[in-house]
Amino acid sequence: MSEAVPNEATEKDIHALNVALDDNRMQEVERMINSFPAAEIAFFLESLPCDKRNIVWELADSEHSGEILVHLHDEVRSSLIASMENEELVEATADLELDDLADIIQDLPKEVSDELLLSMDRTNRELLKTALSYPENSAGGLMNPDVITIRPDVTLDVVLRYIRMRGSLPEPLGDLFAVGRNGHYRGRLNINDLFLKDPNTKVADILDMNSPAILAKTPASEVAQDFQHYDWISAPVVDENNTVIGRITVDDVVDVIRDESEHSVMRMAGLDEENDMFAPVLKSSKRRALWLGINLLTVLLAAYAIGFFSAALEQIVALAILMPVVASMGGIAGSQTLTLMIRGMATGQVGLGNAKHLLSREVSISIINSFIWALVLAAITFLWFRQWDIGLVIGIALTINLVAGAFAGVMVPIILRRMSIDPAIAGGVVLTTVTDIVGYVSFLALGNWLLLN
């Protein structure tokens, strides 16, 4: 799935589109919306409230409606599909590329998907079936099953004649991939060599046999890393038998990178990047209620811990005033480490092999920072309350909580990943719980011990 990247130009266009809709200048809206490519139209549709979105969708050129649907987030796409007749959907999606059709065919009504399958020849039907057999976030789910393969024992002239005979080429073309008689991957042929080398040169003589293929079950995030590492424009996808079953191009990888970025940001807030930002209020409220409930439980847990020190809080008001400072500082320090860990895990730079060294590094950083800010905070507290012992208490508690935050920032995402829980979803909640409880308990326990005894 591809999406337009918001920028200053599109923000101005969205504003102009909204003004034209408000003024009921429908001819201008139709002209404006159809002057953009499908990905940009999809971005505009997602940026409009439901009533305006439906108007713009009706004005969009029907020739591009299938491609627009491919570029939309799941929830917006489903709402628009529900508003279309089956005949409209068949017409809109019949000419889609196989990989694009694979992205949305399961969202279509059964009658529509059945008709589309019946209209295909046997080869394309089998290719589509292969693409649908893999998870969406895997190499097999990303690939386009329409791939050009060549034999290593032929000349470049034969390859060129074969390409001309095909009549059409998958876009973008990228490199070509050589296979043996059984379809097993042998290597890649640089597209530049095809046109620049002597036509009588054999493919086997210039074939790059060290360039690896991507296993269909490889996670999409690892595919993106491979493209970055090898500077690929395209790459072959193989099954467990090393048989070429499709290809992935760099435009698919750009989508993966963008989706990963959206996923991390939205999941840390307990949201889904596929949700409609203009969904009905009650529907959105229901989604967020669960996340708020989980956070409420963690806050109540911290409040329960504070309750053990109610006597100290009643006698020393300064503890109640300063208590949030320790928890907040630990939370910020932990969040910095947690963000670093989640990013490192997403890019494959962090794992069990280097977690111990990273833990040592983060704890060392937190110790240095805790000494600096503990001294600053202790001095401020002394000047504020004129009691050196309160400054000592908050300085020690701050040191403890910053170290705890760094430790939790490293270990929480590792533990969650081992439990098959997305750290981007639950990491922030667990970290906040740890730093709140450690911060409150350490500060109040030290205050109770040093100030009341």
Backbone hydrogen bonds, N-H to C=O, Kabsch-Sander energy under -0.5 kcal/mol:
donor,donor_aa,acceptor,acceptor_aa,energy
4,A,39,A,-0.8
11,E,7,N,-2.1
12,K,8,E,-2.0
13,D,9,A,-2.2
14,I,10,T,-2.8
15,H,11,E,-2.0
16,A,12,K,-2.6
17,L,13,D,-2.7
18,N,14,I,-2.5
19,V,15,H,-2.4
20,A,16,A,-2.3
21,L,17,L,-2.2
22,D,18,N,-2.6
23,D,19,V,-2.0
24,N,21,L,-1.2
25,R,20,A,-2.7
26,M,24,N,-1.3
29,V,25,R,-1.9
30,E,26,M,-2.8
31,R,27,Q,-2.4
32,M,28,E,-2.7
33,I,29,V,-2.9
34,N,30,E,-1.8
35,S,32,M,-1.1
36,F,33,I,-1.1
41,I,37,P,-2.1
42,A,38,A,-2.4
43,F,39,A,-1.7
44,F,40,E,-2.2
45,L,41,I,-2.6
46,E,42,A,-2.1
47,S,43,F,-0.8
47,S,44,F,-0.8
48,L,45,L,-1.2
53,R,49,P,-2.8
54,N,50,C,-2.2
55,I,51,D,-1.2
56,V,52,K,-2.4
57,W,53,R,-2.6
58,E,54,N,-1.7
59,L,55,I,-1.3
60,A,56,V,-1.2
64,H,61,D,-1.7
65,S,62,S,-0.8
68,I,64,H,-2.2
69,L,65,S,-2.3
70,V,66,G,-1.6
71,H,67,E,-1.2
71,H,68,I,-0.5
72,L,68,I,-0.6
72,L,69,L,-1.0
75,E,274,E,-1.8
77,R,73,H,-2.7
78,S,74,D,-2.6
79,S,75,E,-1.8
80,L,76,V,-1.9
81,I,77,R,-2.6
82,A,78,S,-2.1
83,S,79,S,-0.6
83,S,80,L,-0.6
84,M,81,I,-1.5
89,L,85,E,-2.0
90,V,86,N,-2.4
91,E,87,E,-2.2
92,A,88,E,-2.3
93,T,89,L,-2.1
94,A,90,V,-1.4
96,L,93,T,-1.4
101,L,97,E,-2.8
102,A,98,L,-2.3
103,D,99,D,-1.0
104,I,100,D,-1.0
104,I,101,L,-0.6
105,I,101,L,-2.3
107,D,104,I,-1.9
108,L,104,I,-0.6
108,L,105,I,-0.9
112,V,109,P,-0.5
113,S,109,P,-2.4
114,D,110,K,-2.6
115,E,111,E,-1.7
116,L,112,V,-2.3
117,L,113,S,-2.3
118,L,114,D,-2.2
119,S,115,E,-1.4
120,M,116,L,-0.6
120,M,117,L,-0.9
125,R,121,D,-2.2
126,E,122,R,-2.1
127,L,123,T,-2.3
128,L,124,N,-2.6
129,K,125,R,-2.1
130,T,126,E,-2.1
131,A,127,L,-2.1
132,L,128,L,-2.2
133,S,129,K,-0.8
133,S,130,T,-0.8
134,Y,131,A,-1.1
138,S,135,P,-1.3
139,A,218,T,-2.3
140,G,216,A,-2.9
141,G,135,P,-0.6
142,L,138,S,-1.7
143,M,139,A,-1.9
144,N,247,R,-3.1
147,V,145,P,-1.3
149,T,147,V,-0.6
150,I,177,F,-2.2
154,V,151,R,-1.1
156,L,201,T,-2.2
157,D,199,P,-2.5
159,V,155,T,-1.7
160,L,156,L,-2.6
161,R,157,D,-2.1
162,Y,158,V,-2.1
163,I,159,V,-2.4
164,R,160,L,-2.2
165,M,161,R,-2.0
166,R,162,Y,-1.5
167,G,163,I,-1.0
176,L,189,L,-2.2
177,F,148,I,-1.2
178,A,187,G,-3.0
179,V,150,I,-2.6
180,G,184,H,-2.1
183,G,180,G,-1.8
185,Y,242,N,-2.8
186,R,178,A,-3.0
187,G,178,A,-1.1
188,R,208,D,-2.0
189,L,176,L,-3.4
190,N,188,R,-0.6
193,D,190,N,-0.5
194,L,190,N,-1.3
195,F,191,I,-1.0
196,L,192,N,-2.1
197,K,193,D,-2.1
201,T,198,D,-2.6
203,V,154,V,-3.0
204,A,152,P,-2.1
205,D,202,K,-0.9
206,I,202,K,-0.7
206,I,203,V,-1.3
207,L,203,V,-0.7
208,D,188,R,-2.7
209,M,207,L,-1.1
211,S,208,D,-0.5
214,I,236,P,-2.6
215,L,213,A,-0.5
216,A,238,V,-2.6
218,T,215,L,-2.2
220,A,137,N,-2.7
222,E,219,P,-0.6
223,V,219,P,-1.7
224,A,220,A,-2.0
225,Q,221,S,-1.5
226,D,222,E,-2.2
227,F,223,V,-2.3
228,Q,224,A,-2.0
229,H,225,Q,-2.6
230,Y,226,D,-2.6
231,D,227,F,-1.2
232,W,227,F,-1.1
235,A,248,I,-2.2
237,V,246,G,-2.8
238,V,214,I,-2.5
239,D,243,T,-1.7
242,N,239,D,-2.1
244,V,183,G,-2.0
245,I,237,V,-3.0
246,G,237,V,-1.1
247,R,144,N,-1.6
248,I,235,A,-2.6
250,V,233,I,-2.4
252,D,249,T,-1.1
253,V,249,T,-1.3
254,V,250,V,-2.2
255,D,251,D,-1.4
256,V,252,D,-1.7
257,I,253,V,-2.5
258,R,254,V,-2.3
259,D,255,D,-2.8
260,E,256,V,-2.8
261,S,257,I,-2.1
262,E,258,R,-2.6
263,H,259,D,-2.9
264,S,260,E,-2.4
265,V,261,S,-2.0
266,M,262,E,-2.9
267,R,263,H,-2.7
268,M,264,S,-1.5
269,A,266,M,-1.1
270,G,267,R,-1.8
271,L,266,M,-2.9
275,N,272,D,-1.9
277,M,275,N,-0.6
279,A,276,D,-1.7
284,S,280,P,-2.3
285,S,281,V,-2.7
286,K,282,L,-2.1
287,R,283,K,-1.5
288,R,284,S,-2.1
289,A,285,S,-1.7
290,L,286,K,-0.9
291,W,287,R,-0.7
292,L,288,R,-2.4
293,G,289,A,-2.3
294,I,290,L,-2.1
295,N,291,W,-2.1
296,L,292,L,-2.3
297,L,293,G,-1.9
298,T,294,I,-1.6
299,V,295,N,-2.2
300,L,296,L,-2.5
301,L,297,L,-1.8
302,A,298,T,-1.9
303,A,299,V,-2.6
304,Y,300,L,-2.3
305,A,301,L,-1.7
306,I,302,A,-1.9
307,G,303,A,-1.8
308,F,304,Y,-0.6
308,F,305,A,-0.9
309,F,306,I,-2.3
310,S,307,G,-1.3
313,L,309,F,-2.0
314,E,310,S,-2.0
315,Q,311,A,-1.6
316,I,312,A,-2.4
317,V,315,Q,-0.6
319,L,316,I,-1.2
320,A,316,I,-0.7
321,I,317,V,-1.8
322,L,318,A,-2.4
323,M,319,L,-1.7
325,V,322,L,-1.3
326,V,322,L,-0.9
327,A,323,M,-1.2
328,S,324,P,-2.5
329,M,325,V,-2.4
330,G,326,V,-2.0
331,G,327,A,-2.2
332,I,328,S,-2.4
333,A,329,M,-2.2
334,G,330,G,-2.5
335,S,331,G,-2.3
336,Q,332,I,-1.9
337,T,333,A,-1.6
338,L,334,G,-2.9
339,T,335,S,-2.7
340,L,336,Q,-1.8
341,M,337,T,-2.4
342,I,338,L,-2.8
343,R,339,T,-2.3
344,G,340,L,-2.3
345,M,341,M,-2.7
346,A,342,I,-2.2
347,T,343,R,-1.9
348,G,344,G,-0.5
348,G,345,M,-0.7
349,Q,344,G,-2.1
350,V,344,G,-1.4
354,N,351,G,-0.9
355,A,351,G,-1.0
356,K,352,L,-0.5
358,L,354,N,-2.1
359,L,355,A,-2.7
360,S,356,K,-2.2
361,R,357,H,-2.3
362,E,358,L,-2.7
363,V,359,L,-2.4
364,S,360,S,-2.1
365,I,361,R,-2.3
366,S,362,E,-2.3
367,I,363,V,-2.2
368,I,364,S,-2.2
369,N,365,I,-2.5
370,S,366,S,-2.6
371,F,367,I,-2.1
372,I,368,I,-1.9
373,W,369,N,-2.8
374,A,370,S,-2.4
375,L,371,F,-1.8
376,V,372,I,-1.8
377,L,373,W,-2.8
378,A,374,A,-2.6
379,A,375,L,-2.2
380,I,376,V,-2.3
381,T,377,L,-2.5
382,F,378,A,-2.3
383,L,379,A,-2.3
384,W,380,I,-1.9
385,F,381,T,-3.1
386,R,382,F,-2.4
391,G,387,Q,-1.3
392,L,388,W,-2.0
393,V,389,D,-2.2
394,I,390,I,-2.4
395,G,391,G,-1.9
396,I,392,L,-2.3
397,A,393,V,-2.5
398,L,394,I,-2.2
399,T,395,G,-1.8
400,I,396,I,-2.3
401,N,397,A,-2.5
402,L,398,L,-2.4
403,V,399,T,-1.9
404,A,400,I,-2.3
405,G,401,N,-2.6
406,A,402,L,-2.1
407,F,403,V,-2.5
408,A,404,A,-2.8
409,G,405,G,-2.5
410,V,406,A,-1.4
411,M,407,F,-2.6
412,V,408,A,-2.6
414,I,410,V,-0.9
415,I,411,M,-2.8
416,L,412,V,-2.8
417,R,413,P,-2.3
418,R,414,I,-2.0
419,M,415,I,-1.4
420,S,417,R,-1.6
421,I,416,L,-3.0
425,I,422,D,-1.3
426,A,422,D,-1.9
427,G,423,P,-2.1
430,V,426,A,-2.4
431,L,427,G,-2.7
432,T,428,G,-2.4
433,T,429,V,-2.2
434,V,430,V,-2.3
435,T,431,L,-2.7
436,D,432,T,-2.5
437,I,433,T,-2.4
438,V,434,V,-2.9
439,G,435,T,-2.1
440,Y,436,D,-2.9
441,V,437,I,-2.7
442,S,438,V,-2.4
443,F,439,G,-2.0
444,L,440,Y,-2.8
445,A,441,V,-2.7
446,L,442,S,-2.1
447,G,443,F,-2.2
448,N,444,L,-2.7
449,W,445,A,-2.0
450,L,446,L,-3.2
451,L,447,G,-2.1
452,L,447,G,-0.6
452,L,448,N,-0.7
